[in-house]
Amino acid sequence: MNPPEGPGPGPGLRRGLAMEDVISALAYSFAQPHAEPGRADLQPPYNDLARFIVRQQEQLPDYLRVPMRAASLGFDLAGVFRAGLPFHTQPPAKRWRQVQAWKNSHLAFRRDLMRYYESLALLALYSRQGQAPENASWPGPGTEPQADGLIRLPARELRCAVAVVGSGPGGAITGCLLAEAGREVLVLEEGPFCPLESCPPFSKEEMLRKYRNGGQTVALGPNKVAYVEGCCVGGGSEINSGLYHRTPPEMLELWRRRFQVAALTEADLRPHFEACERELCVSLMPGAAPAASLKLQQGASKLGWKWLEAPRWFRYGPANDPGAGRQSMTRTFVPRLLRAGGKLLPQTRVLRLRRQAGKWLLEATHAATGALCIEAETVFLCGGAVQTPALLRRSGITRNIGNALQIHPTVKLLARFPDPVNGPDLGVPAHQVKEFAPRLTFGCSISSPPYLALGMLDHPSWATEIRRAWTFAANYYAMLVAEGRGTVRVLPGFRDPLVRYRLSGPDRRHLAEGLRKLAELLFAAGAKALYPALPAARPLLSPDDLRRLPDTLPSAMAGLMTIHLFSSCPMGEDRGQCATDSFGRLHGLDNLLVNDASLLCTAPGVNPQGSIMALARRNVVQFLDQHGSL
């Protein structure tokens, strides 16, 4: 049954169950307060919102799908006890009262359920406005490069000298350098080949096509932390903002001393950083920075705080230059891999590894052809800080694997200024405030209308104000080098790994401190109102309101996120805590290496892609020195 005054998801969604009716009713409930007479992009029907939510639910981690369905149907039946009718059959006013009751419940699972549906509904609703510059042309979902070495329909059995699992920053540079050294290389990627230009950046379409689980991955714990992983050729480089940092020297010293990592001085890594920077065209912006970015500089300058403009791996050039733009892996190392004779097999998930007759056998499945087996002399695992330890643990390799996951937890707020700071082509600003680094870093986040709407989830009464004046608003963040740790585990019978993470008490205090200092910074930059991502928070209208911010973040608050994960297979010669040696080789195993973010011993305090690539290049050079180039 479709909800009164709210159209249902349409025949394409109906499956004979009430679930789609519940989703339709929830989408309508959350969208209706944002509707405005005369705004065609915010008008019902909301069939597209319901379709998006259904599609996203199909991409949830598999261990969450049944609980999500049960919780949603339970919410629907709760309407019988509250109003005498299931939620989806109630009139809109009664539905909204039930939604509000669950949003404000003292039970965390009720609040989380409503936040999940509200986030997806508003993301889809505000994506109707479009996020790309008007002159941009996006080829669409059918785009796939035609290139020698790109395997589309693999045989059931494959053989190679080196198999590289994963094609992100670690895997792409690993495969490229090995192929250029004459090795027979096969790079395996679980996701599709979607070139950088195949969809608008930071869009709903990109989330559906390039993010693992549609971007719905979360580290579970008292404070749930949302995170994202790329699941496409090029991995995380295809979906991130392109900010670049070398590993801070104090972090290299810490890793050398605490984990006994060899060949890790600045001098050791300098040639690898420089080579990657040349390939990725790492540089500062040639023109004026966006206004939202300059607000960080202005606020820091008034307070006497240190700031910088982070370089980007970005090639600047005229709009008609096909090579201009972010220099992701599909623009750089993946083409080099294919030109050097390397092979690339997308849409292939490696299930487990096993050793047989001195070779490694990779049991895998391809999206079109099904099960296959790859035989390789050497295997490099480059699936990232979650997927690499999960694969190892599925293969029975568990010593120091997935036990020490670290992240950069991030808390956000939305700032409204008296002057315009935002626009359709803002992208992600590059200024960062480093006065309290490495412990705390402040920056500006994605600020397109859909993400501004998400930034106002804790301030629904003021959400429409931001919608009408979104060009005067931007999202900002405080990022922490935390002392908390997490784990990556595989669950019997499930496909997706379980990630758990616990913030320490000091972490929650430091994040609250970071939020307060960020607010002070933005008021110094001229902000007229700040909307922190805190439950039941009121807008901050002046520096005097900072005293209302908590000294410690609530232990069960939602809204924390991260885009940086690492340290799940730390490198080093200390076998008591390290999974691999100093160059990524698994302790006690022949010809099995890790070469991705998993190796970073602790949180580096900066965007990790530069560290990942330099270490990957260093490790491949070491491998070729030991085994000889062909």
ChimeraX attribute file (.defattr): number of C-alpha atoms within 10 A of each C-alpha:
attribute: neighborCount
match mode: 1-to-1
recipient: residues
	/A:1	15
	/A:2	18
	/A:3	22
	/A:4	13
	/A:5	13
	/A:6	22
	/A:7	19
	/A:8	27
	/A:9	25
	/A:10	15
	/A:11	7
	/A:12	7
	/A:13	17
	/A:14	14
	/A:15	9
	/A:16	9
	/A:17	9
	/A:18	17
	/A:19	19
	/A:20	23
	/A:21	25
	/A:22	26
	/A:23	25
	/A:24	30
	/A:25	31
	/A:26	28
	/A:27	31
	/A:28	26
	/A:29	23
	/A:30	20
	/A:31	22
	/A:32	17
	/A:33	13
	/A:34	18
	/A:35	16
	/A:36	13
	/A:37	7
	/A:38	8
	/A:39	8
	/A:40	11
	/A:41	14
	/A:42	19
	/A:43	16
	/A:44	17
	/A:45	16
	/A:46	23
	/A:47	17
	/A:48	19
	/A:49	26
	/A:50	29
	/A:51	21
	/A:52	20
	/A:53	23
	/A:54	18
	/A:55	14
	/A:56	17
	/A:57	19
	/A:58	13
	/A:59	19
	/A:60	19
	/A:61	20
	/A:62	16
	/A:63	15
	/A:64	13
	/A:65	14
	/A:66	13
	/A:67	11
	/A:68	15
	/A:69	13
	/A:70	13
	/A:71	15
	/A:72	21
	/A:73	18
	/A:74	13
	/A:75	21
	/A:76	25
	/A:77	17
	/A:78	16
	/A:79	20
	/A:80	14
	/A:81	9
	/A:82	13
	/A:83	14
	/A:84	12
	/A:85	16
	/A:86	20
	/A:87	28
	/A:88	28
	/A:89	21
	/A:90	22
	/A:91	15
	/A:92	20
	/A:93	9
	/A:94	16
	/A:95	22
	/A:96	19
	/A:97	14
	/A:98	19
	/A:99	21
	/A:100	13
	/A:101	13
	/A:102	19
	/A:103	19
	/A:104	14
	/A:105	13
	/A:106	10
	/A:107	11
	/A:108	15
	/A:109	13
	/A:110	18
	/A:111	19
	/A:112	18
	/A:113	16
	/A:114	20
	/A:115	19
	/A:116	13
	/A:117	19
	/A:118	21
	/A:119	20
	/A:120	21
	/A:121	28
	/A:122	23
	/A:123	22
	/A:124	24
	/A:125	26
	/A:126	23
	/A:127	20
	/A:128	18
	/A:129	14
	/A:130	16
	/A:131	21
	/A:132	19
	/A:133	12
	/A:134	9
	/A:135	7
	/A:136	11
	/A:137	12
	/A:138	13
	/A:139	13
	/A:140	13
	/A:141	13
	/A:142	8
	/A:143	14
	/A:144	13
	/A:145	11
	/A:146	7
	/A:147	12
	/A:148	12
	/A:149	17
	/A:150	17
	/A:151	15
	/A:152	14
	/A:153	13
	/A:154	15
	/A:155	13
	/A:156	14
	/A:157	11
	/A:158	14
	/A:159	15
	/A:160	16
	/A:161	14
	/A:162	23
	/A:163	27
	/A:164	27
	/A:165	31
	/A:166	35
	/A:167	35
	/A:168	31
	/A:169	30
	/A:170	31
	/A:171	33
	/A:172	29
	/A:173	26
	/A:174	30
	/A:175	34
	/A:176	27
	/A:177	22
	/A:178	24
	/A:179	23
	/A:180	19
	/A:181	15
	/A:182	13
	/A:183	20
	/A:184	19
	/A:185	29
	/A:186	28
	/A:187	28
	/A:188	27
	/A:189	28
	/A:190	24
	/A:191	24
	/A:192	18
	/A:193	24
	/A:194	23
	/A:195	21
	/A:196	23
	/A:197	19
	/A:198	19
	/A:199	23
	/A:200	19
	/A:201	18
	/A:202	20
	/A:203	19
	/A:204	22
	/A:205	18
	/A:206	21
	/A:207	21
	/A:208	16
	/A:209	21
	/A:210	27
	/A:211	23
	/A:212	21
	/A:213	22
	/A:214	24
	/A:215	22
	/A:216	18
	/A:217	20
	/A:218	19
	/A:219	20
	/A:220	16
	/A:221	15
	/A:222	16
	/A:223	21
	/A:224	21
	/A:225	25
	/A:226	19
	/A:227	18
	/A:228	22
	/A:229	26
	/A:230	26
	/A:231	29
	/A:232	27
	/A:233	31
	/A:234	31
	/A:235	31
	/A:236	25
	/A:237	23
	/A:238	28
	/A:239	22
	/A:240	18
	/A:241	22
	/A:242	25
	/A:243	24
	/A:244	23
	/A:245	19
	/A:246	21
	/A:247	22
	/A:248	14
	/A:249	13
	/A:250	12
	/A:251	17
	/A:252	20
	/A:253	16
	/A:254	14
	/A:255	22
	/A:256	19
	/A:257	12
	/A:258	13
	/A:259	22
	/A:260	19
	/A:261	23
	/A:262	16
	/A:263	14
	/A:264	19
	/A:265	14
	/A:266	16
	/A:267	9
	/A:268	12
	/A:269	19
	/A:270	14
	/A:271	14
	/A:272	19
	/A:273	22
	/A:274	14
	/A:275	13
	/A:276	18
	/A:277	20
	/A:278	11
	/A:279	13
	/A:280	22
	/A:281	18
	/A:282	22
	/A:283	17
	/A:284	17
	/A:285	15
	/A:286	7
	/A:287	6
	/A:288	8
	/A:289	15
	/A:290	18
	/A:291	18
	/A:292	29
	/A:293	24
	/A:294	20
	/A:295	23
	/A:296	27
	/A:297	23
	/A:298	18
	/A:299	22
	/A:300	24
	/A:301	16
	/A:302	11
	/A:303	12
	/A:304	10
	/A:305	15
	/A:306	14
	/A:307	20
	/A:308	14
	/A:309	18
	/A:310	19
	/A:311	18
	/A:312	21
	/A:313	24
	/A:314	22
	/A:315	17
	/A:316	16
	/A:317	11
	/A:318	10
	/A:319	11
	/A:320	7
	/A:321	10
	/A:322	9
	/A:323	15
	/A:324	14
	/A:325	19
	/A:326	24
	/A:327	22
	/A:328	25
	/A:329	26
	/A:330	24
	/A:331	20
	/A:332	19
	/A:333	26
	/A:334	26
	/A:335	16
	/A:336	20
	/A:337	25
	/A:338	20
	/A:339	16
	/A:340	21
	/A:341	18
	/A:342	26
	/A:343	25
	/A:344	25
	/A:345	25
	/A:346	24
	/A:347	20
	/A:348	24
	/A:349	23
	/A:350	21
	/A:351	16
	/A:352	16
	/A:353	23
	/A:354	13
	/A:355	15
	/A:356	9
	/A:357	6
	/A:358	11
	/A:359	16
	/A:360	21
	/A:361	22
	/A:362	23
	/A:363	18
	/A:364	19
	/A:365	18
	/A:366	20
	/A:367	15
	/A:368	11
	/A:369	13
	/A:370	14
	/A:371	17
	/A:372	18
	/A:373	17
	/A:374	19
	/A:375	22
	/A:376	23
	/A:377	17
	/A:378	19
	/A:379	27
	/A:380	25
	/A:381	26
	/A:382	29
	/A:383	31
	/A:384	32
	/A:385	25
	/A:386	25
	/A:387	22
	/A:388	26
	/A:389	30
	/A:390	29
	/A:391	24
	/A:392	20
	/A:393	20
	/A:394	18
	/A:395	16
	/A:396	12
	/A:397	17
	/A:398	17
	/A:399	18
	/A:400	18
	/A:401	27
	/A:402	28
	/A:403	20
	/A:404	22
	/A:405	28
	/A:406	27
	/A:407	28
	/A:408	26
	/A:409	24
	/A:410	26
	/A:411	26
	/A:412	27
	/A:413	23
	/A:414	28
	/A:415	26
	/A:416	24
	/A:417	21
	/A:418	11
	/A:419	13
	/A:420	15
	/A:421	20
	/A:422	21
	/A:423	20
	/A:424	14
	/A:425	12
	/A:426	21
	/A:427	18
	/A:428	21
	/A:429	23
	/A:430	25
	/A:431	23
	/A:432	22
	/A:433	25
	/A:434	17
	/A:435	16
	/A:436	14
	/A:437	15
	/A:438	17
	/A:439	17
	/A:440	25
	/A:441	23
	/A:442	27
	/A:443	24
	/A:444	24
	/A:445	22
	/A:446	17
	/A:447	28
	/A:448	28
	/A:449	28
	/A:450	26
	/A:451	21
	/A:452	25
	/A:453	24
	/A:454	24
	/A:455	25
	/A:456	21
	/A:457	21
	/A:458	21
	/A:459	20
	/A:460	13
	/A:461	11
	/A:462	14
	/A:463	18
	/A:464	17
	/A:465	11
	/A:466	19
	/A:467	18
	/A:468	10
	/A:469	14
	/A:470	20
	/A:471	21
	/A:472	20
	/A:473	27
	/A:474	30
	/A:475	25
	/A:476	29
	/A:477	22
	/A:478	27
	/A:479	27
	/A:480	27
	/A:481	23
	/A:482	23
	/A:483	16
	/A:484	19
	/A:485	18
	/A:486	20
	/A:487	21
	/A:488	23
	/A:489	21
	/A:490	18
	/A:491	12
	/A:492	9
	/A:493	8
	/A:494	11
	/A:495	13
	/A:496	20
	/A:497	22
	/A:498	19
	/A:499	20
	/A:500	18
	/A:501	22
	/A:502	19
	/A:503	20
	/A:504	15
	/A:505	13
	/A:506	13
	/A:507	19
	/A:508	21
	/A:509	17
	/A:510	22
	/A:511	26
	/A:512	20
	/A:513	19
	/A:514	24
	/A:515	29
	/A:516	20
	/A:517	17
	/A:518	26
	/A:519	30
	/A:520	19
	/A:521	25
	/A:522	25
	/A:523	22
	/A:524	18
	/A:525	20
	/A:526	16
	/A:527	24
	/A:528	16
	/A:529	20
	/A:530	24
	/A:531	23
	/A:532	29
	/A:533	24
	/A:534	21
	/A:535	16
	/A:536	10
	/A:537	14
	/A:538	18
	/A:539	18
	/A:540	21
	/A:541	15
	/A:542	14
	/A:543	16
	/A:544	9
	/A:545	13
	/A:546	15
	/A:547	10
	/A:548	12
	/A:549	18
	/A:550	15
	/A:551	15
	/A:552	15
	/A:553	21
	/A:554	15
	/A:555	14
	/A:556	13
	/A:557	17
	/A:558	21
	/A:559	22
	/A:560	18
	/A:561	21
	/A:562	18
	/A:563	16
	/A:564	23
	/A:565	24
	/A:566	26
	/A:567	29
	/A:568	32
	/A:569	34
	/A:570	31
	/A:571	30
	/A:572	28
	/A:573	20
	/A:574	16
	/A:575	16
	/A:576	10
	/A:577	19
	/A:578	26
	/A:579	31
	/A:580	28
	/A:581	23
	/A:582	24
	/A:583	25
	/A:584	26
	/A:585	22
	/A:586	21
	/A:587	19
	/A:588	11
	/A:589	11
	/A:590	15
	/A:591	17
	/A:592	19
	/A:593	22
	/A:594	31
	/A:595	35
	/A:596	30
	/A:597	29
	/A:598	33
	/A:599	28
	/A:600	27
	/A:601	27
	/A:602	25
	/A:603	22
	/A:604	27
	/A:605	22
	/A:606	23
	/A:607	21
	/A:608	21
	/A:609	24
	/A:610	22
	/A:611	26
	/A:612	27
	/A:613	27
	/A:614	24
	/A:615	26
	/A:616	28
	/A:617	25
	/A:618	22
	/A:619	20
	/A:620	21
	/A:621	20
	/A:622	13
	/A:623	18
	/A:624	15
	/A:625	10
	/A:626	9
	/A:627	9
	/A:628	10
	/A:629	13
	/A:630	10
